[in-house]
Amino acid sequence: MTLGRRLVGAFTVLLVLVAGCDSGITVGPRLAKDQVLRLMLEDQPATLDPGQTQFPYETAVLRAISEPLLKPNADLTGVVPAAAQAYEANDAGTAYVFHLRSTAKYWDGTPVRAQDFVFAWQRLIDPRLAAYNESLFADAVLNGQRVSLMDPQRDAASIDAALATLGLKAVDDFTFQVQLAHPDPAFPWLAAMPAGAPIKKDIVATSGDKWSAAPVTLVTNGPFRVTEMAKNDHIRVERNANYWGSKPTLTRIDFVIVRDGALALTRYKNGELDEITVQSQQAGSVATDSKLSRQLVKTPNLTVFWLVFRVNSPPLDNLKLRLAMAQAIDRNAYVSQVLAGQGLPATTFIPKGMHGYSPSLTAQKFDIAQARASLAASGLSAKQVSVTFSYDQSSDFRTKTAKFVHDQLVNNLGINVVLQALDPNTLSSHKESGEFQIAGPDGWSADYPDQADWYDVFLTTSSYNFAFWQKEEYDNFVRVARTDTQPARRDQEYLQAQAMLVGEAPVAFLAQTASWYLVQPFVRGVITSPVDEWPGALAPAQLSIAPH
C-alpha cells in the first residue's frame, strides 16, 4: 500500500502478568533460563543508519539499539525523557534546550555528548546525505530550509560552512540547544523520532557511509547493540552493558527476516518465533483459530485511506453529490471485505488514537437514507450521474477497493460508475494533470503523531492535493495552527480545518489500518502503541520471557 509520504488511549494493548505470591510474600515474576526474544522482520533492512532508515522493518531494529533525546508515551499523550533527562523551551517556543544524561554511554563505553546530536542533526539536513526525513528537520531548524536546498555539486565547497549556521549548538558536553525557524509546538515529537538519535562523528569519519553496515562500527546508545548481521536471515542484538538505564531482562533479541506470511505463521506455531506480523492473507485463519485468536494483538495504525474527487470538474464540482457518495459507502463492510478486518472505519481525517481525532464530525457517516437525500439535494437524479473511478490495476488492494466502492455506489445510490484500470505511471500522470474524476485510494501515514504532520496535505499549494480543492479559510487555519503555542486554541484551529475538509468532501474517507500481531503468551511486559513497529518496540528493556 503506497501512502502519502510514508507509508491509544483506549486502543493501547497492555499485556502485563502480575507477580506471583508465596506464603503472603510478593516475589518477582519467574523468568525462563533463556531470555531470548525472536521477532519477525518483514524484509532485510537496507541500513541501520538513523539518518537513512525509512521503512518499519529498519526502525524496528533501530528503536532497540539507538536512543533519541525523547520517546513517545505508548498512548501518545506526550513525550518522556530518553537520552535527554530534561528539556525546556523559551516563552516564544522558538528555542529548546536538552540536558543530556551524564551517565549515558555508547556500547563502546564512550559518553553520549551534545556534539553527537549536533553532528547527527546536521547530517539529516545535509543535502549530500539526502536523508529520508530531511524535510521534517530542515523545516523546523533555523536556516534548515536554506541549507537543505543547496546543490551537492554546485555548492559543494560551501555546504560545510552552511551546516555550521544551522540552529544547532552544543553549549557544553551535556547541553544541546536547538534554535527553530519559527514557533513549533510539534517539535518535541521530532526530537522523539528514531531518526534523531546521536551519531559519533569520529566513527563516520573513519568508516564513511559503511559505518552502520557492520556490528563493530555500528556504535549506538540504546539498551541493546547489534552483534550479528546475517543478510536476508537475521540481525542479532544483545544487551548494551553501558546503557544508562535499567539493565534489560532480555539478554538478546533475534530479528529474523521472514518475508512470507504463511511461513512466518508456520514458524510461530512451531515455536521458532515469539512475535510475528499477521499479514492480510493469514488474517482470516488466525482470527477464527481458537488458540491463535487468544494470542492476537491488534494495534491501530496512524494511517488513513480515502477516495479523491476532482472537485473542479462536473459533476464532482457538486458538493451534495460528493457528500452523497461519501455517505453511501459502508466502511465496516470495507474493513471486513477489503482489509480482512485489519482496520477501523474512518469518516474523519485524523485517525483514532491520535490527538485531534474528532468523531463528532459526522458529515461523511455511512447512512443510505441520508446519502439518497444528499443526492436529491444535489439537483441531480441517479440516472443523470455517471462517474469514472481510476485505479492502480497492479495493486490487489486498490483493485479490491475500486470494485467494492463501485458496488456500494451502484447499489446504494443507483448511479453509474465506470471502473478504469490503469498502470501506476499512467494513473499518476492523470492525477497530476487532473484527468480523472475519482481516484484512489490515496492515504497518509504519520511521520510523527501530531496534527501538524497531517493538514498540509490539503493546502491549496500542496502537491498531494489531487482533488484540487481550494479553501482559503482552511489554508489560514492550518498555517496559524502550525505555530500556535496555545494548545487549546491550536486544537480549535485544527478542528475548524478538519470540519471544512470533512464537510466539503474533496475526499471520501474510508478506513484506518490496523496491525495484527501474534505474541506468544510467555512474552511478558508488552505494551503496544500506534507508533511502534512490533509489540514492545517502545520499551524493549521492559520485556522478559516467562517459563514455558
Buried (B, 14 or more C-beta within 10 A) or exposed (E): BEBBBBBBEEBBBEBEBEEEEEEEEEEEBEEEEEBBBBBBBBEBBEBBBBBBBEBBBBBBBBBBBBBBBBBBBBBBEEBEBBBBBEBEBEEEBBBBBBBBBEEBBBBBEBBBBBBBBBBBBBBBBBBBBEBBBBBBBBBBBBBBBBBBEBEEEEBEEEBEEBBEEBBBBBEEBBBBBBBBBEBBBBBBBBBBBBBBBBBBBEBBEEBEEEBBBEBEBBBBBBBBBBBEBEEEEBBBBBBBEBBBBEEBBBBBBBBBBBBEBEEBBBBBBEEEBBBBBBBBEBBEEBBEBEEBEEBBBBBBBBBBBBBBBBBEBEBBEBBBBBBBBBBBBBBEBBBBBBBBBBBBBBBBBBBBBBBBBBEEBBBBBBBBEBBBBBBEBBEBEBEEBEBEBBBBBEBEBBBBBBBBBBEBBBEBBBBBBEBBBBEEEBBBEBBEEEBBBBBBBBBBBBBBBBBBBBBBBBBEEBEBBBBBBBBEEBBEBBBBBBBBBEEEEBBBBBBBBBBBBBEBBBBBBBBBBBBBBBBBEEBBBBBBBBBBBBBBBBBBBBBBBBEE
